[in-house]
Amino acid sequence: MLSTLADVDALHPFFFPTVVFILGAAIGSFLNVVIYRVPAGKSIVRPGSTCACGTPIAWYDNIPVLSWIILRGKARCCGRPFSFRYPFVELLTASLFLACWLRMPHGAAVCGWVFLGSLVCGTFIDLDHMIIPDAFTIGLAIEGLLLSALIPGLHGQHSGFYVADSIRSGSASLVGLVAGSGVVLWIALIAEAALKKEAMGFGDVKFVGAIGAFCGWHGAVFSIFGGAAVGTLWIGTALLWQKVAGKPGSGAPRAETPDGQPADMGLGVHVPFGPMLAIAGALYLLFLRGWVDAWFEQLTSIL
């Protein structure tokens, strides 16, 4: 069977990447449901997808990306516009799945799909509601621990002795979970003491721990400081665009006052940090792992 799959890959090198991309788009369509229904406390299974007017959406109008293009972003039943977010999440998930497949061993790539799919959900839920549900923090951390033990290649363990590799990989996951959440917790406590107010939600603490469970402590620490860099760039660009366009909030993440009221971007407001952490975690997993790990090893040798 393995030789047959290898032969297919050799003869048709675009076959499996195409299948992975289509699978990712389909999963992205499901993630749209999860992003909407989980914060609302609704079932992600039933009922099926419906338009805002209440009409069930036919299967041929629910094809990832293509249906949105064919229908020109409007519902067939009532003409109401569909948000561009739906095809965007589908394309984003498909691209992330494909990147995993092309850049990681296939077993680790499947783990990456679980990880990145959860990051996508956590990101958009945090942008909408300023929360990250436990399913995408505690649940993701548990999945990271289990998958690390089952698929040691997720943490680069390839000695050939499965039991030893599994123990080392599981240990790396546990260290990443504890170190990541611990570092963020201390940062949050110190910042809260200095500012005399909550500086970071506990959901972010758990979220970094989940990232560490999949990426190890290097990835967890990188996600903290890389997320801060992403946030600075994102918010800085949004503020600059606001000044140029004269439209408050243009391109900026959701912002709230300390008492939970909507607010324009500026000093003293709360913004979701989860999306920044997720972007940094995805960058580490897919593109920066070798560079970041080498940097940490060099730093450790100096110290």
BELBELGI-V807674 format. One record per residue. N is the residue number from 1. RES is the residue in one letter. SS is DSSP state (2 for helix, 1 for strand, 0 for the rest). NEAR is the number of other ideal C-beta (glycine too) atoms within 8 Angstrom. Layout:
BEGIN
n: <N;N>
res: <RES;RES>
ss: <SS;SS>
near: <NEAR;NEAR>
END
This chain:
BEGIN
n: <1;2;3;4;5;6;7;8;9;10;11;12;13;14;15;16;17;18;19;20;21;22;23;24;25;26;27;28;29;30;31;32;33;34;35;36;37;38;39;40;41;42;43;44;45;46;47;48;49;50;51;52;53;54;55;56;57;58;59;60;61;62;63;64;65;66;67;68;69;70;71;72;73;74;75;76;77;78;79;80;81;82;83;84;85;86;87;88;89;90;91;92;93;94;95;96;97;98;99;100;101;102;103;104;105;106;107;108;109;110;111;112;113;114;115;116;117;118;119;120;121;122;123;124;125;126;127;128;129;130;131;132;133;134;135;136;137;138;139;140;141;142;143;144;145;146;147;148;149;150;151;152;153;154;155;156;157;158;159;160;161;162;163;164;165;166;167;168;169;170;171;172;173;174;175;176;177;178;179;180;181;182;183;184;185;186;187;188;189;190;191;192;193;194;195;196;197;198;199;200;201;202;203;204;205;206;207;208;209;210;211;212;213;214;215;216;217;218;219;220;221;222;223;224;225;226;227;228;229;230;231;232;233;234;235;236;237;238;239;240;241;242;243;244;245;246;247;248;249;250;251;252;253;254;255;256;257;258;259;260;261;262;263;264;265;266;267;268;269;270;271;272;273;274;275;276;277;278;279;280;281;282;283;284;285;286;287;288;289;290;291;292;293;294;295;296;297;298;299;300;301;302;303>
res: <M;L;S;T;L;A;D;V;D;A;L;H;P;F;F;F;P;T;V;V;F;I;L;G;A;A;I;G;S;F;L;N;V;V;I;Y;R;V;P;A;G;K;S;I;V;R;P;G;S;T;C;A;C;G;T;P;I;A;W;Y;D;N;I;P;V;L;S;W;I;I;L;R;G;K;A;R;C;C;G;R;P;F;S;F;R;Y;P;F;V;E;L;L;T;A;S;L;F;L;A;C;W;L;R;M;P;H;G;A;A;V;C;G;W;V;F;L;G;S;L;V;C;G;T;F;I;D;L;D;H;M;I;I;P;D;A;F;T;I;G;L;A;I;E;G;L;L;L;S;A;L;I;P;G;L;H;G;Q;H;S;G;F;Y;V;A;D;S;I;R;S;G;S;A;S;L;V;G;L;V;A;G;S;G;V;V;L;W;I;A;L;I;A;E;A;A;L;K;K;E;A;M;G;F;G;D;V;K;F;V;G;A;I;G;A;F;C;G;W;H;G;A;V;F;S;I;F;G;G;A;A;V;G;T;L;W;I;G;T;A;L;L;W;Q;K;V;A;G;K;P;G;S;G;A;P;R;A;E;T;P;D;G;Q;P;A;D;M;G;L;G;V;H;V;P;F;G;P;M;L;A;I;A;G;A;L;Y;L;L;F;L;R;G;W;V;D;A;W;F;E;Q;L;T;S;I;L>
ss: <0;2;2;2;2;2;2;2;2;2;2;0;0;0;2;2;2;2;2;2;2;2;2;2;2;2;2;2;2;2;2;2;2;2;2;2;2;2;2;2;0;0;0;0;0;0;0;0;0;1;0;0;0;0;0;1;0;0;2;2;2;0;0;0;0;2;2;2;2;2;0;0;0;1;0;0;0;0;0;0;1;0;0;0;2;2;2;2;2;2;2;2;2;2;2;2;2;2;2;2;2;2;2;0;0;2;2;2;2;2;2;2;2;2;2;2;2;2;2;2;2;2;2;2;2;2;2;2;2;0;0;0;0;2;2;2;0;2;2;2;2;2;2;2;2;2;2;2;2;2;0;2;2;2;2;0;0;0;0;0;0;2;2;2;2;2;2;2;2;2;2;2;2;2;2;2;2;2;2;2;2;2;2;2;2;2;2;2;2;2;2;2;2;2;2;0;0;0;0;0;0;2;2;2;2;2;2;2;2;2;2;2;2;2;2;2;2;2;2;2;2;2;2;2;2;2;2;2;2;2;2;2;2;2;2;2;2;2;2;2;2;2;2;2;2;0;0;0;0;0;0;0;0;0;1;1;0;0;0;0;0;1;0;0;0;0;0;0;0;1;1;0;0;2;2;2;2;2;2;2;2;2;2;2;2;2;2;2;2;2;2;2;2;2;2;2;2;2;2;2;2;2;0>
near: <4;5;6;7;8;8;8;10;10;6;6;6;7;6;9;9;11;8;8;11;12;9;10;15;14;9;12;16;12;9;13;12;10;10;14;9;10;13;11;6;4;7;6;8;3;4;5;6;6;9;11;7;8;5;9;8;10;7;5;6;10;9;8;11;11;7;11;11;8;6;11;5;7;9;15;6;7;8;5;9;6;10;5;8;8;11;11;8;14;14;11;10;16;16;10;15;15;12;9;15;12;7;8;10;6;7;9;12;12;9;13;13;13;11;13;14;12;13;12;16;13;16;12;11;15;15;9;8;6;8;9;13;10;7;8;14;15;9;10;16;13;9;11;16;13;8;12;17;11;6;11;13;11;13;11;5;12;7;6;5;6;7;6;9;13;12;9;11;16;11;8;13;18;10;11;20;16;10;12;19;14;8;12;14;9;8;11;14;8;8;10;12;7;6;7;5;6;7;8;12;10;7;11;14;13;14;15;16;17;16;16;20;18;18;15;11;11;13;18;19;12;13;16;15;9;12;15;9;9;11;11;8;8;11;12;8;9;13;10;8;10;15;7;6;7;5;6;6;9;9;7;11;11;9;13;11;10;8;4;5;6;6;9;7;14;7;3;5;11;7;10;9;12;13;11;12;15;15;12;16;16;11;10;16;13;13;6;9;12;6;7;12;9;8;8;10;8;8;8;7;6;5;4>
END
